[in-house]
Amino acid sequence: MSLVAHFPAGVRNVLVVAGGLLDARATAAMLGAMHARESVRIHLLAIAPGPSGYAGSLLGGIDIAAALEDAARAKAAPLCEALDAARTPYRLHLAAGRWLETIERHARDLGCARVIVGDNPRRLLHRLVLRHDRWRIESFLRGQGVRCAVIHREGAARRGRVAIARNASHSR
C-alpha cells in the first residue's frame, strides 16, 4: 500500500527523478528529513523511454503503453518502498517519453521549485553519474526557461549559479 498523500494548499513542490543508480534508503532519508523540516509536496517521477519508431513497428502484438508503465513502476519501486517504510508521503507519477523533456514537462506543470536526482553515498561511480545527470537536467531546464534548483543531495545545489539566475531574474 502506498502512502500517496493529499496535501494542503501552500506547500512547495519537489520533483524527485527515480532511477536505478540512486540509493533508495539514502534518498528516502533525505526526503523524509526535508518533509519534516518544511512543508513540501514530494512528486516521484519514474520515466520509461519509449521504443523508436522502427522498434515500435516490430512490437505489433505487445501493449506498449502497459509495458512502459510496468517498466516505470519497477524503476520507482525501491524508492517507493523506502518512502513507505519511512512513512514519508509522496505522489507517484509514471511517464513514458524522452528523459529530459519529460522531467521538464513535469517540473513546469507541477510548479516544482526543486528537482532532485537522488544520491548514492556508497558507490562513487553512481554518485558521479547522478551528479552528471543533475548537470544535464539543470542545463536543459535553464535552456527551456524553467527556473528551479536541481540537486542530487540536500545542500549540494550550486548556490552560485542559482544565485546568478535569481539575480538576473530580479534585474529584468
Sequence and secondary structure as in RCSB ss.txt:
>XXXX:A:sequence
MSLVAHFPAGVRNVLVVAGGLLDARATAAMLGAMHARESVRIHLLAIAPGPSGYAGSLLGGIDIAAALEDAARAK
AAPLCEALDAARTPYRLHLAAGRWLETIERHARDLGCARVIVGDNPRRLLHRLVLRHDRWRIESFLRGQGVRCAV
IHREGAARRGRVAIARNASHSR
>XXXX:A:secstr
   B    TT EEEEEE  SSS HHHHHHHHHHHHHHS EEEEEEEEE    HHHHHH TTS HHHHHHHHHHHH
HHHHHHHHHHTT  BEEEEEES HHHHHHHHHHHHTEEEEE    TT HHHHHHHHHHHHHHHHHHHHTT   EE
ESSTT S HHHHHHHHHHHH  
